[in-house]
Amino acid sequence: MSGISGIGGRASGIQDIMALRQQIMERSQLLQQVKAPDATQGAQATSGPAGSFTDSLKGALDTVNATQQNASAMSAAYEKGEVVDVAKVMLARQESSVAFEATLQVRNKLLNAYQDIMRMGV
């Protein structure tokens, strides 16, 4: 029975991760929509390291998103018979999977750091 609950727990965990990923993507899109010329001037007034971290994180998420879209497009093309090389499709899917896993690890590290900061006494 513990194996069954482990499988159910894993499926639930995957759904939670996918929900968090969707929230990150939605917030990223919202930030892009909110960003206007006035917001750009405000961002320039902030300190350099914070802006560079935000830009780096956004760039990394955009890269992961592009990798996943490329893998989806290649899979769809293969299913339609447009792409003959299965190795390219599998490589794109594996690259997308690795990029997503790396993103999850970064998210976990950021959450742990945030929780450590919140536990600190002032």
Biopython code that builds the backbone (N, CA, C, O; Angstrom):
import numpy as np
from Bio.PDB.StructureBuilder import StructureBuilder

atoms = [
    (1, "MET", "N", (0.815, -1.185, 0.000)),
    (1, "MET", "CA", (0.000, 0.000, 0.000)),
    (1, "MET", "C", (0.858, 1.247, 0.000)),
    (1, "MET", "O", (0.471, 2.260, -0.584)),
    (2, "SER", "N", (2.030, 1.197, 0.650)),
    (2, "SER", "CA", (2.875, 2.385, 0.696)),
    (2, "SER", "C", (3.350, 2.754, -0.710)),
    (2, "SER", "O", (3.548, 3.934, -0.996)),
    (3, "GLY", "N", (3.539, 1.758, -1.601)),
    (3, "GLY", "CA", (3.933, 2.054, -2.980)),
    (3, "GLY", "C", (2.848, 2.813, -3.713)),
    (3, "GLY", "O", (3.135, 3.706, -4.511)),
    (4, "ILE", "N", (1.601, 2.458, -3.442)),
    (4, "ILE", "CA", (0.489, 3.132, -4.110)),
    (4, "ILE", "C", (0.378, 4.570, -3.630)),
    (4, "ILE", "O", (0.186, 5.483, -4.433)),
    (5, "SER", "N", (0.497, 4.775, -2.320)),
    (5, "SER", "CA", (0.416, 6.145, -1.823)),
    (5, "SER", "C", (1.614, 6.948, -2.305)),
    (5, "SER", "O", (1.494, 8.151, -2.534)),
    (6, "GLY", "N", (2.774, 6.304, -2.464)),
    (6, "GLY", "CA", (3.947, 6.995, -2.986)),
    (6, "GLY", "C", (3.715, 7.460, -4.408)),
    (6, "GLY", "O", (4.114, 8.562, -4.786)),
    (7, "ILE", "N", (3.061, 6.606, -5.206)),
    (7, "ILE", "CA", (2.757, 6.979, -6.584)),
    (7, "ILE", "C", (1.767, 8.130, -6.591)),
    (7, "ILE", "O", (1.930, 9.089, -7.346)),
    (8, "GLY", "N", (0.741, 8.040, -5.754)),
    (8, "GLY", "CA", (-0.244, 9.120, -5.688)),
    (8, "GLY", "C", (0.384, 10.408, -5.205)),
    (8, "GLY", "O", (0.071, 11.485, -5.713)),
    (9, "GLY", "N", (1.273, 10.305, -4.219)),
    (9, "GLY", "CA", (1.961, 11.479, -3.714)),
    (9, "GLY", "C", (2.840, 12.101, -4.774)),
    (9, "GLY", "O", (2.948, 13.324, -4.862)),
    (10, "ARG", "N", (3.475, 11.253, -5.588)),
    (10, "ARG", "CA", (4.340, 11.754, -6.655)),
    (10, "ARG", "C", (3.514, 12.461, -7.718)),
    (10, "ARG", "O", (3.914, 13.514, -8.215)),
    (11, "ALA", "N", (2.369, 11.895, -8.072)),
    (11, "ALA", "CA", (1.510, 12.531, -9.072)),
    (11, "ALA", "C", (1.001, 13.868, -8.545)),
    (11, "ALA", "O", (0.920, 14.848, -9.285)),
    (12, "SER", "N", (0.663, 13.896, -7.273)),
    (12, "SER", "CA", (0.216, 15.134, -6.657)),
    (12, "SER", "C", (1.349, 16.152, -6.653)),
    (12, "SER", "O", (1.124, 17.333, -6.920)),
    (13, "GLY", "N", (2.568, 15.700, -6.351)),
    (13, "GLY", "CA", (3.728, 16.584, -6.357)),
    (13, "GLY", "C", (3.985, 17.152, -7.733)),
    (13, "GLY", "O", (4.308, 18.333, -7.861)),
    (14, "ILE", "N", (3.850, 16.349, -8.753)),
    (14, "ILE", "CA", (4.051, 16.808, -10.128)),
    (14, "ILE", "C", (3.000, 17.844, -10.490)),
    (14, "ILE", "O", (3.298, 18.845, -11.140)),
    (15, "GLN", "N", (1.770, 17.596, -10.064)),
    (15, "GLN", "CA", (0.710, 18.569, -10.353)),
    (15, "GLN", "C", (0.976, 19.884, -9.634)),
    (15, "GLN", "O", (0.726, 20.957, -10.184)),
    (16, "ASP", "N", (1.486, 19.804, -8.399)),
    (16, "ASP", "CA", (1.833, 21.015, -7.654)),
    (16, "ASP", "C", (2.952, 21.772, -8.353)),
    (16, "ASP", "O", (2.904, 22.997, -8.470)),
    (17, "ILE", "N", (3.952, 21.045, -8.814)),
    (17, "ILE", "CA", (5.073, 21.666, -9.520)),
    (17, "ILE", "C", (4.596, 22.316, -10.803)),
    (17, "ILE", "O", (4.997, 23.434, -11.127)),
    (18, "MET", "N", (3.743, 21.619, -11.533)),
    (18, "MET", "CA", (3.228, 22.188, -12.787)),
    (18, "MET", "C", (2.384, 23.430, -12.506)),
    (18, "MET", "O", (2.414, 24.392, -13.273)),
    (19, "ALA", "N", (1.633, 23.406, -11.404)),
    (19, "ALA", "CA", (0.829, 24.580, -11.042)),
    (19, "ALA", "C", (1.733, 25.755, -10.685)),
    (19, "ALA", "O", (1.460, 26.889, -11.077)),
    (20, "LEU", "N", (2.815, 25.488, -9.939)),
    (20, "LEU", "CA", (3.768, 26.546, -9.610)),
    (20, "LEU", "C", (4.447, 27.088, -10.857)),
    (20, "LEU", "O", (4.647, 28.296, -10.987)),
    (21, "ARG", "N", (4.798, 26.201, -11.768)),
    (21, "ARG", "CA", (5.414, 26.625, -13.027)),
    (21, "ARG", "C", (4.457, 27.517, -13.803)),
    (21, "ARG", "O", (4.868, 28.534, -14.361)),
    (22, "GLN", "N", (3.200, 27.146, -13.840)),
    (22, "GLN", "CA", (2.202, 27.951, -14.541)),
    (22, "GLN", "C", (2.066, 29.323, -13.888)),
    (22, "GLN", "O", (1.923, 30.331, -14.579)),
    (23, "GLN", "N", (2.111, 29.361, -12.563)),
    (23, "GLN", "CA", (2.032, 30.644, -11.864)),
    (23, "GLN", "C", (3.239, 31.515, -12.200)),
    (23, "GLN", "O", (3.101, 32.723, -12.395)),
    (24, "ILE", "N", (4.417, 30.906, -12.267)),
    (24, "ILE", "CA", (5.619, 31.665, -12.625)),
    (24, "ILE", "C", (5.489, 32.223, -14.031)),
    (24, "ILE", "O", (5.823, 33.382, -14.276)),
    (25, "MET", "N", (5.006, 31.407, -14.951)),
    (25, "MET", "CA", (4.852, 31.857, -16.336)),
    (25, "MET", "C", (3.821, 32.985, -16.421)),
    (25, "MET", "O", (4.031, 33.960, -17.141)),
    (26, "GLU", "N", (2.717, 32.859, -15.694)),
    (26, "GLU", "CA", (1.686, 33.901, -15.716)),
    (26, "GLU", "C", (2.216, 35.201, -15.126)),
    (26, "GLU", "O", (1.951, 36.281, -15.652)),
    (27, "ARG", "N", (2.960, 35.097, -14.040)),
    (27, "ARG", "CA", (3.516, 36.303, -13.422)),
    (27, "ARG", "C", (4.545, 36.951, -14.324)),
    (27, "ARG", "O", (4.641, 38.176, -14.391)),
    (28, "SER", "N", (5.318, 36.122, -15.020)),
    (28, "SER", "CA", (6.296, 36.666, -15.960)),
    (28, "SER", "C", (5.598, 37.421, -17.087)),
    (28, "SER", "O", (6.032, 38.505, -17.478)),
    (29, "GLN", "N", (4.528, 36.852, -17.602)),
    (29, "GLN", "CA", (3.768, 37.527, -18.653)),
    (29, "GLN", "C", (3.133, 38.808, -18.120)),
    (29, "GLN", "O", (3.105, 39.824, -18.815)),
    (30, "LEU", "N", (2.631, 38.762, -16.904)),
    (30, "LEU", "CA", (2.036, 39.949, -16.304)),
    (30, "LEU", "C", (3.075, 41.053, -16.134)),
    (30, "LEU", "O", (2.799, 42.223, -16.402)),
    (31, "LEU", "N", (4.266, 40.674, -15.688)),
    (31, "LEU", "CA", (5.333, 41.659, -15.535)),
    (31, "LEU", "C", (5.722, 42.273, -16.880)),
    (31, "LEU", "O", (6.022, 43.465, -16.958)),
    (32, "GLN", "N", (5.717, 41.471, -17.922)),
    (32, "GLN", "CA", (6.031, 41.998, -19.248)),
    (32, "GLN", "C", (4.966, 42.983, -19.699)),
    (32, "GLN", "O", (5.284, 43.987, -20.337)),
    (33, "GLN", "N", (3.705, 42.710, -19.379)),
    (33, "GLN", "CA", (2.620, 43.600, -19.773)),
    (33, "GLN", "C", (2.658, 44.895, -18.964)),
    (33, "GLN", "O", (2.375, 45.971, -19.490)),
    (34, "VAL", "N", (3.006, 44.784, -17.692)),
    (34, "VAL", "CA", (3.037, 45.960, -16.826)),
    (34, "VAL", "C", (4.211, 46.866, -17.188)),
    (34, "VAL", "O", (4.137, 48.087, -17.050)),
    (35, "LYS", "N", (5.284, 46.253, -17.647)),
    (35, "LYS", "CA", (6.482, 47.009, -17.957)),
    (35, "LYS", "C", (6.193, 48.009, -19.082)),
    (35, "LYS", "O", (5.859, 47.627, -20.204)),
    (36, "ALA", "N", (6.330, 49.282, -18.757)),
    (36, "ALA", "CA", (6.077, 50.366, -19.697)),
    (36, "ALA", "C", (7.248, 51.335, -19.623)),
    (36, "ALA", "O", (8.157, 51.119, -18.821)),
    (37, "PRO", "N", (7.264, 52.401, -20.434)),
    (37, "PRO", "CA", (8.374, 53.362, -20.354)),
    (37, "PRO", "C", (8.585, 53.908, -18.955)),
    (37, "PRO", "O", (9.730, 54.102, -18.547)),
    (38, "ASP", "N", (7.519, 54.164, -18.202)),
    (38, "ASP", "CA", (7.652, 54.656, -16.827)),
    (38, "ASP", "C", (8.297, 53.597, -15.942)),
    (38, "ASP", "O", (9.120, 53.916, -15.083)),
    (39, "ALA", "N", (7.921, 52.335, -16.152)),
    (39, "ALA", "CA", (8.496, 51.250, -15.360)),
    (39, "ALA", "C", (9.970, 51.074, -15.701)),
    (39, "ALA", "O", (10.763, 50.736, -14.822)),
    (40, "THR", "N", (10.351, 51.293, -16.940)),
    (40, "THR", "CA", (11.745, 51.175, -17.338)),
    (40, "THR", "C", (12.590, 52.213, -16.617)),
    (40, "THR", "O", (13.699, 51.902, -16.180)),
    (41, "GLN", "N", (12.094, 53.436, -16.482)),
    (41, "GLN", "CA", (12.823, 54.475, -15.780)),
    (41, "GLN", "C", (12.965, 54.106, -14.306)),
    (41, "GLN", "O", (14.014, 54.344, -13.708)),
    (42, "GLY", "N", (11.928, 53.531, -13.720)),
    (42, "GLY", "CA", (11.981, 53.104, -12.322)),
    (42, "GLY", "C", (12.975, 51.973, -12.132)),
    (42, "GLY", "O", (13.655, 51.911, -11.108)),
    (43, "ALA", "N", (13.065, 51.091, -13.095)),
    (43, "ALA", "CA", (13.991, 49.972, -12.996)),
    (43, "ALA", "C", (15.432, 50.463, -13.082)),
    (43, "ALA", "O", (16.321, 49.884, -12.457)),
    (44, "GLN", "N", (15.668, 51.510, -13.841)),
    (44, "GLN", "CA", (17.014, 52.040, -13.957)),
    (44, "GLN", "C", (17.446, 52.701, -12.655)),
    (44, "GLN", "O", (18.642, 52.767, -12.370)),
    (45, "ALA", "N", (16.515, 53.184, -11.871)),
    (45, "ALA", "CA", (16.836, 53.836, -10.609)),
    (45, "ALA", "C", (17.214, 52.824, -9.533)),
    (45, "ALA", "O", (17.852, 53.188, -8.545)),
    (46, "THR", "N", (16.828, 51.548, -9.709)),
    (46, "THR", "CA", (17.157, 50.533, -8.714)),
    (46, "THR", "C", (18.622, 50.166, -8.814)),
    (46, "THR", "O", (19.298, 50.507, -9.785)),
    (47, "SER", "N", (19.099, 49.477, -7.818)),
    (47, "SER", "CA", (20.502, 49.108, -7.801)),
    (47, "SER", "C", (20.818, 48.104, -8.899)),
    (47, "SER", "O", (19.949, 47.337, -9.313)),
    (48, "GLY", "N", (22.046, 48.108, -9.365)),
    (48, "GLY", "CA", (22.485, 47.260, -10.467)),
    (48, "GLY", "C", (22.375, 45.776, -10.183)),
    (48, "GLY", "O", (21.835, 45.046, -11.014)),
    (49, "PRO", "N", (22.876, 45.278, -9.012)),
    (49, "PRO", "CA", (22.833, 43.846, -8.774)),
    (49, "PRO", "C", (21.427, 43.263, -8.769)),
    (49, "PRO", "O", (21.214, 42.164, -9.281)),
    (50, "ALA", "N", (20.460, 43.987, -8.196)),
    (50, "ALA", "CA", (19.091, 43.462, -8.172)),
    (50, "ALA", "C", (18.539, 43.388, -9.583)),
    (50, "ALA", "O", (17.880, 42.413, -9.944)),
    (51, "GLY", "N", (18.803, 44.406, -10.381)),
    (51, "GLY", "CA", (18.327, 44.400, -11.758)),
    (51, "GLY", "C", (18.993, 43.301, -12.568)),
    (51, "GLY", "O", (18.339, 42.655, -13.387)),
    (52, "SER", "N", (20.280, 43.081, -12.352)),
    (52, "SER", "CA", (20.972, 42.057, -13.119)),
    (52, "SER", "C", (20.494, 40.658, -12.718)),
    (52, "SER", "O", (20.400, 39.771, -13.567)),
    (53, "PHE", "N", (20.191, 40.454, -11.430)),
    (53, "PHE", "CA", (19.668, 39.163, -11.003)),
    (53, "PHE", "C", (18.303, 38.905, -11.633)),
    (53, "PHE", "O", (18.027, 37.811, -12.127)),
    (54, "THR", "N", (17.457, 39.929, -11.606)),
    (54, "THR", "CA", (16.126, 39.801, -12.201)),
    (54, "THR", "C", (16.231, 39.527, -13.689)),
    (54, "THR", "O", (15.526, 38.670, -14.222)),
    (55, "ASP", "N", (17.109, 40.255, -14.354)),
    (55, "ASP", "CA", (17.295, 40.050, -15.789)),
    (55, "ASP", "C", (17.838, 38.654, -16.081)),
    (55, "ASP", "O", (17.416, 38.009, -17.041)),
    (56, "SER", "N", (18.769, 38.190, -15.258)),
    (56, "SER", "CA", (19.337, 36.854, -15.446)),
    (56, "SER", "C", (18.277, 35.776, -15.256)),
    (56, "SER", "O", (18.193, 34.823, -16.031)),
    (57, "LEU", "N", (17.471, 35.944, -14.212)),
    (57, "LEU", "CA", (16.421, 34.968, -13.945)),
    (57, "LEU", "C", (15.390, 34.951, -15.059)),
    (57, "LEU", "O", (14.964, 33.885, -15.503)),
    (58, "LYS", "N", (14.988, 36.130, -15.509)),
    (58, "LYS", "CA", (14.018, 36.227, -16.596)),
    (58, "LYS", "C", (14.587, 35.611, -17.870)),
    (58, "LYS", "O", (13.889, 34.891, -18.584)),
    (59, "GLY", "N", (15.847, 35.895, -18.149)),
    (59, "GLY", "CA", (16.487, 35.327, -19.331)),
    (59, "GLY", "C", (16.534, 33.806, -19.274)),
    (59, "GLY", "O", (16.295, 33.131, -20.276)),
    (60, "ALA", "N", (16.842, 33.275, -18.100)),
    (60, "ALA", "CA", (16.890, 31.824, -17.931)),
    (60, "ALA", "C", (15.509, 31.202, -18.130)),
    (60, "ALA", "O", (15.379, 30.168, -18.785)),
    (61, "LEU", "N", (14.477, 31.833, -17.562)),
    (61, "LEU", "CA", (13.121, 31.309, -17.733)),
    (61, "LEU", "C", (12.675, 31.396, -19.190)),
    (61, "LEU", "O", (12.003, 30.495, -19.692)),
    (62, "ASP", "N", (13.046, 32.475, -19.864)),
    (62, "ASP", "CA", (12.709, 32.602, -21.283)),
    (62, "ASP", "C", (13.402, 31.519, -22.113)),
    (62, "ASP", "O", (12.819, 30.977, -23.052)),
    (63, "THR", "N", (14.641, 31.214, -21.760)),
    (63, "THR", "CA", (15.375, 30.165, -22.470)),
    (63, "THR", "C", (14.724, 28.806, -22.261)),
    (63, "THR", "O", (14.581, 28.032, -23.207)),
    (64, "VAL", "N", (14.328, 28.510, -21.023)),
    (64, "VAL", "CA", (13.658, 27.237, -20.732)),
    (64, "VAL", "C", (12.333, 27.166, -21.491)),
    (64, "VAL", "O", (11.984, 26.126, -22.049)),
    (65, "ASN", "N", (11.605, 28.270, -21.506)),
    (65, "ASN", "CA", (10.334, 28.310, -22.229)),
    (65, "ASN", "C", (10.555, 28.062, -23.722)),
    (65, "ASN", "O", (9.806, 27.308, -24.343)),
    (66, "ALA", "N", (11.568, 28.687, -24.294)),
    (66, "ALA", "CA", (11.861, 28.498, -25.721)),
    (66, "ALA", "C", (12.257, 27.050, -26.007)),
    (66, "ALA", "O", (11.876, 26.485, -27.032)),
    (67, "THR", "N", (13.019, 26.461, -25.099)),
    (67, "THR", "CA", (13.427, 25.062, -25.262)),
    (67, "THR", "C", (12.210, 24.140, -25.237)),
    (67, "THR", "O", (12.119, 23.200, -26.027)),
    (68, "GLN", "N", (11.277, 24.413, -24.326)),
    (68, "GLN", "CA", (10.078, 23.584, -24.243)),
    (68, "GLN", "C", (9.192, 23.773, -25.468)),
    (68, "GLN", "O", (8.611, 22.807, -25.964)),
    (69, "GLN", "N", (9.081, 24.989, -25.955)),
    (69, "GLN", "CA", (8.280, 25.228, -27.154)),
    (69, "GLN", "C", (8.900, 24.558, -28.366)),
    (69, "GLN", "O", (8.186, 24.029, -29.217)),
    (70, "ASN", "N", (10.237, 24.576, -28.453)),
    (70, "ASN", "CA", (10.925, 23.914, -29.552)),
    (70, "ASN", "C", (10.681, 22.406, -29.511)),
    (70, "ASN", "O", (10.423, 21.787, -30.543)),
    (71, "ALA", "N", (10.762, 21.820, -28.317)),
    (71, "ALA", "CA", (10.522, 20.387, -28.173)),
    (71, "ALA", "C", (9.081, 20.036, -28.548)),
    (71, "ALA", "O", (8.838, 19.020, -29.200)),
    (72, "SER", "N", (8.137, 20.865, -28.140)),
    (72, "SER", "CA", (6.733, 20.625, -28.496)),
    (72, "SER", "C", (6.519, 20.725, -29.989)),
    (72, "SER", "O", (5.801, 19.917, -30.579)),
    (73, "ALA", "N", (7.146, 21.720, -30.599)),
    (73, "ALA", "CA", (7.006, 21.901, -32.054)),
    (73, "ALA", "C", (7.620, 20.724, -32.810)),
    (73, "ALA", "O", (7.054, 20.248, -33.794)),
    (74, "MET", "N", (8.780, 20.258, -32.343)),
    (74, "MET", "CA", (9.418, 19.112, -33.013)),
    (74, "MET", "C", (8.592, 17.845, -32.837)),
    (74, "MET", "O", (8.476, 17.043, -33.763)),
    (75, "SER", "N", (8.015, 17.662, -31.647)),
    (75, "SER", "CA", (7.170, 16.483, -31.419)),
    (75, "SER", "C", (5.938, 16.524, -32.313)),
    (75, "SER", "O", (5.555, 15.513, -32.900)),
    (76, "ALA", "N", (5.323, 17.695, -32.413)),
    (76, "ALA", "CA", (4.147, 17.839, -33.275)),
    (76, "ALA", "C", (4.516, 17.605, -34.730)),
    (76, "ALA", "O", (3.766, 16.966, -35.469)),
    (77, "ALA", "N", (5.660, 18.117, -35.142)),
    (77, "ALA", "CA", (6.104, 17.916, -36.525)),
    (77, "ALA", "C", (6.380, 16.442, -36.798)),
    (77, "ALA", "O", (6.079, 15.949, -37.885)),
    (78, "TYR", "N", (6.943, 15.739, -35.832)),
    (78, "TYR", "CA", (7.198, 14.318, -35.989)),
    (78, "TYR", "C", (5.885, 13.547, -36.105)),
    (78, "TYR", "O", (5.757, 12.639, -36.927)),
    (79, "GLU", "N", (4.913, 13.918, -35.273)),
    (79, "GLU", "CA", (3.621, 13.242, -35.309)),
    (79, "GLU", "C", (2.920, 13.457, -36.643)),
    (79, "GLU", "O", (2.176, 12.591, -37.104)),
    (80, "LYS", "N", (3.154, 14.603, -37.261)),
    (80, "LYS", "CA", (2.558, 14.889, -38.569)),
    (80, "LYS", "C", (3.345, 14.266, -39.712)),
    (80, "LYS", "O", (2.878, 14.245, -40.850)),
    (81, "GLY", "N", (4.536, 13.758, -39.415)),
    (81, "GLY", "CA", (5.362, 13.147, -40.444)),
    (81, "GLY", "C", (6.294, 14.133, -41.120)),
    (81, "GLY", "O", (6.902, 13.796, -42.136)),
    (82, "GLU", "N", (6.427, 15.329, -40.597)),
    (82, "GLU", "CA", (7.283, 16.344, -41.208)),
    (82, "GLU", "C", (8.753, 16.117, -40.863)),
    (82, "GLU", "O", (9.623, 16.340, -41.705)),
    (83, "VAL", "N", (9.040, 15.676, -39.639)),
    (83, "VAL", "CA", (10.404, 15.419, -39.204)),
    (83, "VAL", "C", (10.609, 13.915, -39.184)),
    (83, "VAL", "O", (9.840, 13.185, -38.559)),
    (84, "VAL", "N", (11.651, 13.454, -39.872)),
    (84, "VAL", "CA", (11.884, 12.021, -39.975)),
    (84, "VAL", "C", (12.858, 11.539, -38.906)),
    (84, "VAL", "O", (12.774, 10.392, -38.465)),
    (85, "ASP", "N", (13.768, 12.389, -38.490)),
    (85, "ASP", "CA", (14.818, 11.993, -37.558)),
    (85, "ASP", "C", (14.290, 11.948, -36.120)),
    (85, "ASP", "O", (14.085, 12.984, -35.486)),
    (86, "VAL", "N", (14.077, 10.739, -35.627)),
    (86, "VAL", "CA", (13.560, 10.546, -34.281)),
    (86, "VAL", "C", (14.582, 11.003, -33.241)),
    (86, "VAL", "O", (14.215, 11.480, -32.167)),
    (87, "ALA", "N", (15.851, 10.853, -33.563)),
    (87, "ALA", "CA", (16.898, 11.236, -32.621)),
    (87, "ALA", "C", (16.838, 12.730, -32.305)),
    (87, "ALA", "O", (17.031, 13.122, -31.154)),
    (88, "LYS", "N", (16.577, 13.558, -33.296)),
    (88, "LYS", "CA", (16.477, 15.006, -33.068)),
    (88, "LYS", "C", (15.289, 15.329, -32.169)),
    (88, "LYS", "O", (15.382, 16.186, -31.290)),
    (89, "VAL", "N", (14.182, 14.645, -32.391)),
    (89, "VAL", "CA", (12.991, 14.867, -31.573)),
    (89, "VAL", "C", (13.261, 14.455, -30.130)),
    (89, "VAL", "O", (12.935, 15.192, -29.200)),
    (90, "MET", "N", (13.849, 13.293, -29.944)),
    (90, "MET", "CA", (14.140, 12.817, -28.596)),
    (90, "MET", "C", (15.183, 13.704, -27.900)),
    (90, "MET", "O", (15.090, 13.946, -26.696)),
    (91, "LEU", "N", (16.170, 14.183, -28.657)),
    (91, "LEU", "CA", (17.170, 15.070, -28.081)),
    (91, "LEU", "C", (16.531, 16.388, -27.631)),
    (91, "LEU", "O", (16.847, 16.899, -26.557)),
    (92, "ALA", "N", (15.646, 16.929, -28.445)),
    (92, "ALA", "CA", (14.955, 18.171, -28.076)),
    (92, "ALA", "C", (14.101, 17.965, -26.832)),
    (92, "ALA", "O", (14.071, 18.825, -25.952)),
    (93, "ARG", "N", (13.413, 16.840, -26.753)),
    (93, "ARG", "CA", (12.585, 16.558, -25.582)),
    (93, "ARG", "C", (13.429, 16.368, -24.332)),
    (93, "ARG", "O", (13.057, 16.824, -23.250)),
    (94, "GLN", "N", (14.568, 15.691, -24.481)),
    (94, "GLN", "CA", (15.456, 15.482, -23.337)),
    (94, "GLN", "C", (16.063, 16.806, -22.879)),
    (94, "GLN", "O", (16.166, 17.065, -21.680)),
    (95, "GLU", "N", (16.465, 17.642, -23.836)),
    (95, "GLU", "CA", (17.009, 18.956, -23.500)),
    (95, "GLU", "C", (15.973, 19.791, -22.755)),
    (95, "GLU", "O", (16.296, 20.485, -21.790)),
    (96, "SER", "N", (14.739, 19.717, -23.208)),
    (96, "SER", "CA", (13.653, 20.436, -22.541)),
    (96, "SER", "C", (13.453, 19.918, -21.121)),
    (96, "SER", "O", (13.253, 20.701, -20.192)),
    (97, "SER", "N", (13.507, 18.625, -20.957)),
    (97, "SER", "CA", (13.333, 18.014, -19.642)),
    (97, "SER", "C", (14.448, 18.426, -18.684)),
    (97, "SER", "O", (14.189, 18.747, -17.524)),
    (98, "VAL", "N", (15.676, 18.415, -19.169)),
    (98, "VAL", "CA", (16.816, 18.798, -18.321)),
    (98, "VAL", "C", (16.713, 20.277, -17.936)),
    (98, "VAL", "O", (16.983, 20.645, -16.792)),
    (99, "ALA", "N", (16.329, 21.108, -18.882)),
    (99, "ALA", "CA", (16.185, 22.543, -18.602)),
    (99, "ALA", "C", (15.102, 22.775, -17.554)),
    (99, "ALA", "O", (15.267, 23.602, -16.657)),
    (100, "PHE", "N", (14.007, 22.052, -17.666)),
    (100, "PHE", "CA", (12.921, 22.192, -16.699)),
    (100, "PHE", "C", (13.360, 21.723, -15.312)),
    (100, "PHE", "O", (13.066, 22.375, -14.311)),
    (101, "GLU", "N", (14.057, 20.602, -15.257)),
    (101, "GLU", "CA", (14.543, 20.096, -13.972)),
    (101, "GLU", "C", (15.514, 21.086, -13.335)),
    (101, "GLU", "O", (15.479, 21.294, -12.122)),
    (102, "ALA", "N", (16.374, 21.692, -14.138)),
    (102, "ALA", "CA", (17.304, 22.690, -13.606)),
    (102, "ALA", "C", (16.529, 23.888, -13.059)),
    (102, "ALA", "O", (16.886, 24.435, -12.015)),
    (103, "THR", "N", (15.484, 24.290, -13.752)),
    (103, "THR", "CA", (14.652, 25.393, -13.288)),
    (103, "THR", "C", (13.993, 25.050, -11.950)),
    (103, "THR", "O", (13.909, 25.895, -11.059)),
    (104, "LEU", "N", (13.539, 23.834, -11.817)),
    (104, "LEU", "CA", (12.943, 23.407, -10.549)),
    (104, "LEU", "C", (13.964, 23.441, -9.421)),
    (104, "LEU", "O", (13.638, 23.833, -8.301)),
    (105, "GLN", "N", (15.189, 23.034, -9.707)),
    (105, "GLN", "CA", (16.223, 23.059, -8.682)),
    (105, "GLN", "C", (16.540, 24.489, -8.251)),
    (105, "GLN", "O", (16.742, 24.752, -7.066)),
    (106, "VAL", "N", (16.583, 25.410, -9.210)),
    (106, "VAL", "CA", (16.821, 26.818, -8.884)),
    (106, "VAL", "C", (15.674, 27.354, -8.041)),
    (106, "VAL", "O", (15.893, 28.073, -7.066)),
    (107, "ARG", "N", (14.447, 27.001, -8.421)),
    (107, "ARG", "CA", (13.276, 27.437, -7.654)),
    (107, "ARG", "C", (13.351, 26.916, -6.225)),
    (107, "ARG", "O", (13.076, 27.650, -5.276)),
    (108, "ASN", "N", (13.722, 25.657, -6.074)),
    (108, "ASN", "CA", (13.835, 25.071, -4.735)),
    (108, "ASN", "C", (14.887, 25.788, -3.902)),
    (108, "ASN", "O", (14.674, 26.049, -2.718)),
    (109, "LYS", "N", (16.023, 26.105, -4.518)),
    (109, "LYS", "CA", (17.084, 26.815, -3.795)),
    (109, "LYS", "C", (16.613, 28.210, -3.393)),
    (109, "LYS", "O", (16.890, 28.658, -2.280)),
    (110, "LEU", "N", (15.907, 28.896, -4.280)),
    (110, "LEU", "CA", (15.390, 30.224, -3.963)),
    (110, "LEU", "C", (14.378, 30.165, -2.827)),
    (110, "LEU", "O", (14.398, 31.014, -1.935)),
    (111, "LEU", "N", (13.497, 29.177, -2.850)),
    (111, "LEU", "CA", (12.522, 29.027, -1.772)),
    (111, "LEU", "C", (13.200, 28.724, -0.445)),
    (111, "LEU", "O", (12.802, 29.256, 0.591)),
    (112, "ASN", "N", (14.220, 27.874, -0.470)),
    (112, "ASN", "CA", (14.957, 27.567, 0.763)),
    (112, "ASN", "C", (15.650, 28.814, 1.300)),
    (112, "ASN", "O", (15.641, 29.067, 2.505)),
    (113, "ALA", "N", (16.247, 29.589, 0.404)),
    (113, "ALA", "CA", (16.913, 30.822, 0.840)),
    (113, "ALA", "C", (15.897, 31.794, 1.428)),
    (113, "ALA", "O", (16.163, 32.423, 2.452)),
    (114, "TYR", "N", (14.747, 31.919, 0.795)),
    (114, "TYR", "CA", (13.692, 32.799, 1.297)),
    (114, "TYR", "C", (13.226, 32.345, 2.676)),
    (114, "TYR", "O", (13.064, 33.164, 3.581)),
    (115, "GLN", "N", (13.013, 31.054, 2.834)),
    (115, "GLN", "CA", (12.579, 30.534, 4.127)),
    (115, "GLN", "C", (13.635, 30.749, 5.203)),
    (115, "GLN", "O", (13.298, 31.051, 6.347)),
    (116, "ASP", "N", (14.916, 30.597, 4.848)),
    (116, "ASP", "CA", (15.991, 30.852, 5.814)),
    (116, "ASP", "C", (16.003, 32.311, 6.231)),
    (116, "ASP", "O", (16.192, 32.616, 7.409)),
    (117, "ILE", "N", (15.803, 33.210, 5.289)),
    (117, "ILE", "CA", (15.771, 34.636, 5.607)),
    (117, "ILE", "C", (14.576, 34.961, 6.506)),
    (117, "ILE", "O", (14.708, 35.747, 7.444)),
    (118, "MET", "N", (13.423, 34.370, 6.232)),
    (118, "MET", "CA", (12.243, 34.630, 7.040)),
    (118, "MET", "C", (12.396, 34.098, 8.468)),
    (118, "MET", "O", (11.773, 34.628, 9.388)),
    (119, "ARG", "N", (13.211, 33.064, 8.663)),
    (119, "ARG", "CA", (13.413, 32.500, 10.002)),
    (119, "ARG", "C", (14.406, 33.311, 10.837)),
    (119, "ARG", "O", (14.474, 33.161, 12.057)),
    (120, "MET", "N", (15.171, 34.170, 10.167)),
    (120, "MET", "CA", (16.181, 34.933, 10.883)),
    (120, "MET", "C", (15.527, 35.916, 11.865)),
    (120, "MET", "O", (14.489, 36.515, 11.583)),
    (121, "GLY", "N", (16.162, 36.053, 13.003)),
    (121, "GLY", "CA", (15.696, 37.030, 13.979)),
    (121, "GLY", "C", (16.300, 38.386, 13.664)),
    (121, "GLY", "O", (17.438, 38.483, 13.205)),
    (122, "VAL", "N", (15.540, 39.411, 13.911)),
    (122, "VAL", "CA", (16.037, 40.764, 13.654)),
    (122, "VAL", "C", (16.547, 41.403, 14.912)),
    (122, "VAL", "O", (17.004, 42.546, 14.883)),
]
sb = StructureBuilder()
sb.init_structure("model")
sb.init_model(0)
sb.init_chain("A")
sb.init_seg("    ")
for serial, (resi, resn, name, xyz) in enumerate(atoms, 1):
    if name == "N":
        sb.init_residue(resn, " ", resi, " ")
    sb.init_atom(name, np.array(xyz, "f"), 0.0, 1.0, " ", f" {name:<3s}", serial, name[0])
structure = sb.get_structure()
